[in-house]
Amino acid sequence: MKGKPVTGLVGAGGVSRSFLARLPVLLANLGPVKAASLRVARRLVNSLRAGRAVADYSALGPCDLIWIAVPDSMLLSVVSELAAQVPIQGKMVVVCGSTRDSLWPSPLGTGHARVASLNAIEESGERAFISEGHPDVMRELRRLAAAEQRKLIPIRPAAKALYLAGINFATCLVLPWIAAAVESLRAAGFSRAEATSVVATLGARSLRAYGKSGRKAWSPRAAPELHRAVERDLEIIRSVDPRLAILYAEGIEQALSYFEDRKWVVGSG
């Protein structure tokens, strides 16, 4: 494709709060903007200060590249209407901020559009993104990222589930273990500030060790030491807080299973 692609957007009310609103190179080339109604489209155009509001999906017909930024709950209906009203074969479509990937079964795929997905990496300040999908669309996204001076990390098609798992492991799923570590120290007599500081220091050390050595950061001495710790301490912990005892036993069992490729039965007494 020669020159810059003709670009359109299908969005919902939240687009003005998404990363798209802070990509000036993208906005400078934005053409038709479609939303649930012409009123909403006009509001989006005003908030983005870019594009022109349109009433019908057919106005996206001349676009080579179409950005879609709607909640996942609306995505199927939006792409169904788009595919029904616009010849999408060969068009480049970027699905933004969604848990769906480019191989998600939808009218985009059956209509032979060239599809990619784009997500801002959490806590990157929208300086880093992950993307996957059709090679042609990926090339456009790399050009855009370079022009916007952002980092783009390509992932394998249909690998977004692994990316999202990594994010959840590092946030929601690690939080119970952080809380358990802090509350264990507090139950031992630490103040909250003291306990939080110790846990932050030890957690950062563990992350640095894994970043440097990968799975080798797991010490061969850990298994027998953890097994002895459970046999020695679990009943005392259970007498203070049964929930901490459960997390402790389950955490040790999962860690040993993952790193030692064997299952230890802990806490049976």
C-alpha positions in Angstrom: 0.0 0.0 0.0 1.4 3.4 -1.0 1.2 6.3 1.3 -0.8 6.5 4.5 -3.9 4.3 4.7 -7.3 6.0 4.8 -8.3 5.4 8.5 -11.7 5.1 10.2 -12.8 4.4 13.7 -15.7 2.5 15.3 -16.0 3.4 18.9 -18.1 3.7 22.1 -18.3 6.5 24.6 -15.1 5.4 26.4 -12.8 5.9 23.5 -11.9 9.4 24.7 -10.4 7.7 27.8 -8.5 5.0 25.9 -5.0 5.0 24.6 -6.3 5.9 21.1 -7.0 9.4 22.4 -3.3 9.9 23.2 -1.8 8.8 19.9 -1.5 12.1 17.9 -0.1 10.5 14.8 -3.1 8.2 14.6 -5.6 11.0 15.3 -4.0 13.2 12.6 -5.0 10.7 9.9 -8.4 9.8 11.3 -11.4 10.0 8.9 -14.9 8.7 9.5 -15.9 8.0 13.1 -18.9 5.7 13.7 -20.6 5.1 17.1 -23.9 3.8 18.4 -25.6 7.0 17.2 -24.6 10.1 15.2 -24.9 12.1 18.5 -22.3 9.8 20.2 -20.1 9.9 17.2 -20.1 13.7 17.2 -19.3 13.6 20.9 -16.3 11.3 20.2 -15.1 13.6 17.4 -15.3 16.6 19.7 -13.4 14.8 22.6 -10.7 13.4 20.3 -10.5 16.6 18.3 -10.1 14.5 15.2 -12.1 12.7 12.5 -15.6 13.4 11.3 -18.8 11.9 12.7 -20.8 9.6 10.4 -24.2 8.0 10.8 -23.7 4.7 8.9 -21.1 2.0 8.7 -21.1 2.4 4.9 -19.1 5.7 5.4 -16.2 3.4 6.4 -16.2 1.8 2.9 -13.3 3.9 1.5 -11.2 3.1 4.6 -8.1 0.9 4.2 -7.6 0.6 8.0 -10.4 0.5 10.6 -9.9 0.8 14.3 -12.4 -0.8 16.6 -12.5 0.4 20.2 -15.6 -0.9 22.0 -16.2 -3.0 25.1 -16.0 -6.8 24.6 -19.7 -7.0 25.4 -20.4 -4.9 22.2 -17.7 -6.3 20.0 -19.6 -9.1 18.2 -22.6 -6.9 17.4 -20.3 -4.1 16.1 -18.2 -6.4 13.8 -21.4 -8.1 12.6 -22.9 -4.8 11.6 -19.6 -3.6 10.1 -19.3 -6.8 8.0 -22.9 -6.6 6.9 -22.7 -3.0 5.6 -19.1 -2.7 4.4 -17.1 -4.9 2.0 -14.4 -5.9 4.5 -12.4 -8.4 2.4 -8.8 -7.3 2.5 -9.4 -4.4 4.8 -7.1 -4.0 7.8 -8.9 -4.0 11.1 -7.4 -3.4 14.5 -9.3 -4.4 17.6 -8.2 -2.2 20.5 -8.1 -3.0 24.2 -9.9 -6.3 23.9 -9.4 -9.7 25.4 -10.2 -11.1 21.9 -7.4 -12.0 19.6 -7.1 -11.8 15.8 -8.2 -15.5 15.4 -11.4 -15.0 17.4 -14.2 -16.5 15.2 -16.2 -13.5 13.9 -17.6 -12.0 10.7 -14.2 -10.3 10.3 -12.5 -13.7 9.8 -15.2 -15.1 7.6 -15.2 -11.9 5.6 -11.5 -12.2 5.0 -10.5 -9.0 6.7 -6.9 -8.6 7.8 -7.2 -8.5 11.5 -4.8 -7.6 14.4 -5.3 -6.7 18.1 -3.6 -4.0 20.1 -3.4 -3.6 23.9 -1.5 -1.2 26.1 0.6 -3.0 28.6 -0.5 -2.3 32.1 1.6 0.1 34.2 3.6 1.1 31.1 2.1 4.6 31.0 0.9 3.6 27.4 4.5 3.6 26.3 4.5 -0.1 25.5 1.9 -2.2 23.7 1.4 -5.8 22.7 0.0 -6.8 19.3 -0.7 -9.9 17.3 -2.4 -10.6 14.0 -2.1 -10.4 10.2 1.5 -9.5 9.0 0.2 -6.6 6.9 -1.6 -5.0 9.8 1.4 -5.7 12.1 3.6 -3.7 9.7 1.2 -0.7 10.0 1.2 -1.0 13.7 5.0 -1.1 13.9 5.1 2.1 11.7 2.6 3.8 14.0 4.5 2.8 17.1 7.7 4.1 15.7 6.1 7.4 14.7 4.5 7.7 18.2 7.8 6.7 19.8 6.1 3.8 21.6 7.4 0.3 22.1 5.4 -2.5 20.3 5.9 -6.1 21.4 4.6 -8.6 18.9 3.2 -11.8 20.3 2.1 -15.0 18.5 -1.4 -15.1 17.0 -3.9 -16.5 19.4 -1.4 -16.1 22.3 -3.3 -13.3 24.0 -4.6 -15.8 26.6 -1.1 -16.3 27.7 -0.4 -12.6 27.9 -3.5 -12.0 29.9 -2.6 -15.0 32.2 0.8 -13.3 32.8 -0.9 -10.0 33.7 -3.3 -11.8 36.1 -0.6 -13.8 37.7 1.4 -10.6 38.3 -1.6 -8.7 39.7 -4.8 -10.3 41.0 -3.3 -13.8 41.6 -0.2 -12.7 43.4 -2.1 -10.4 45.7 -3.3 -13.1 48.1 0.3 -14.2 48.7 1.4 -10.6 49.2 -1.4 -10.1 51.7 -0.6 -13.4 53.4 3.1 -12.5 53.7 2.2 -9.1 55.2 -0.4 -10.5 57.6 1.9 -13.2 58.8 4.5 -10.7 59.7 1.9 -8.5 61.4 0.6 -11.4 63.4 4.3 -12.0 64.5 4.4 -8.4 65.8 5.5 -6.2 62.9 3.7 -2.9 62.2 2.0 -2.7 58.8 4.7 -0.4 57.5 7.5 -2.7 58.7 5.8 -5.8 57.3 5.1 -4.1 53.9 8.6 -2.9 53.6 10.1 -6.4 54.3 7.7 -8.1 51.8 8.5 -5.5 49.1 12.2 -6.0 49.6 12.0 -9.8 49.5 9.6 -9.8 46.6 11.8 -7.5 44.6 14.8 -9.7 45.3 13.0 -12.8 44.1 11.9 -11.0 40.9 15.4 -9.9 40.2 16.7 -13.4 40.8 14.2 -14.9 38.4 14.9 -12.2 35.9 18.6 -13.0 36.0 18.5 -16.8 36.2 15.0 -18.0 35.2 14.0 -21.3 36.8 17.5 -21.7 38.2 16.5 -19.0 40.8 14.7 -21.8 42.6 17.2 -23.3 45.0 17.6 -27.1 45.2 17.5 -26.7 49.0 14.1 -25.1 49.0 12.1 -28.3 48.8 13.3 -30.1 52.0 13.4 -26.7 53.8 9.8 -25.9 53.0 8.7 -29.4 53.8 10.3 -29.2 57.2 8.8 -25.7 57.7 5.3 -27.1 57.2 5.8 -30.0 59.5 7.2 -27.7 62.2 5.0 -24.6 61.9 1.7 -25.3 60.2 -0.3 -26.1 63.4 1.0 -22.9 65.0 0.0 -20.8 62.0 -3.4 -22.6 61.8 -4.1 -21.8 65.5 -3.6 -18.0 64.8 -5.3 -17.8 61.4 -6.6 -20.9 59.5 -6.7 -18.9 56.2 -3.0 -18.2 56.4 -2.4 -21.9 57.1 -4.3 -22.9 54.0 -2.5 -20.5 51.8 0.9 -21.5 53.2 0.3 -25.2 52.7 -1.2 -24.8 49.2 1.4 -22.3 48.2 4.3 -24.7 49.2 2.6 -27.6 47.4 2.1 -25.6 44.2 5.6 -24.3 44.2 7.1 -27.7 44.8 4.9 -29.2 42.1 5.8 -26.4 39.6 9.6 -26.3 40.2 10.3 -29.8 41.4 8.0 -31.7 39.1 6.7 -33.7 42.0 3.8 -33.3 44.4 4.4 -33.1 48.1 1.5 -33.8 50.5 1.6 -31.0 53.1 -0.5 -30.1 56.0 -2.2 -33.5 56.3 -1.6 -33.5 60.1 
